[in-house]
Amino acid sequence: MPHQVTLVIGASRGIGREFVSQLSRDPTHRVIAGVRKPVDFDSSNVVPILLDQSDPESVTRAGTQVSEIDTLIINAAIGADEYLLSTDDERLREYYDTNVIGPLRVVRAFLPALKARNTRQIVFISSESGSLSQQINAKGGFRGPYAVSKAAGNMIVVQLHNELHDQGFTVAAIHPGWVATDMGNATGPGGMPIPESVKGQLDVIVKLEHNASATFFAWDGSIVPW
């Protein structure tokens, strides 16, 4: 039996792929990589599964393929530099389906696998854009519908904590920082290298204790206000 089993959602590129890369360096760690399309991974301890969190059937099907997980990292999201008043209903629903309803679908589908192990960690890769207090008078990119969906996602973290903490679950959110991903680069140059952000996030996850559930961390371990 592997020492640890981690499922990373949104593992085909960017932050998600780097999570898989860094976690799989430990040969005793089994990493399940949730990807929308087939992707080749170099490590023998990485198992890809097809999963599109915006597709209910895809999520349900993937959930039947995994029997046990220690840690679930939900990284997949969409985002663009858009203003709320110029976002039509269809686009807003797309944000909610991927960034809010999608992660909840994933948790429901993999809850039995999480309960099969004792670690029971659920980690949402969030954004400071979802912090209500930090968004007051905020300027710059990725506000609008992205921020609204991330704030809703943060509330899911809190409510999952309320429902699952007594069952031994630890549910937390992590802001990865401004990272040089495709999404981050859309706001301009200067983003943090992806490996640096992911290393910091993994340090947070490794040290995550049960009494830290319902906490919003930054990649460097500092606390972000809800």
Secondary structure, 3 states (H helix, E strand, C coil): CCCEEEEEECCCCHHHHHHHHHHCCCCCEEEEEEECCCCCCCCCCEEEEECCCCCHHHHHHHHCCCCCCCEEEECCCCCCCCCHHHCCHHHHHHHHHHHHHHHHHHHHHHHHHHHCCCCCEEEEECCHHHCHHHHCCCCCCCCHHHHHHHHHHHHHHHHHHHHHHHHCCEEEEEECCCECCHHHHCCCCCCECHHHHHHHHHHHHHCCCHHHCCCEEECCCCECCC
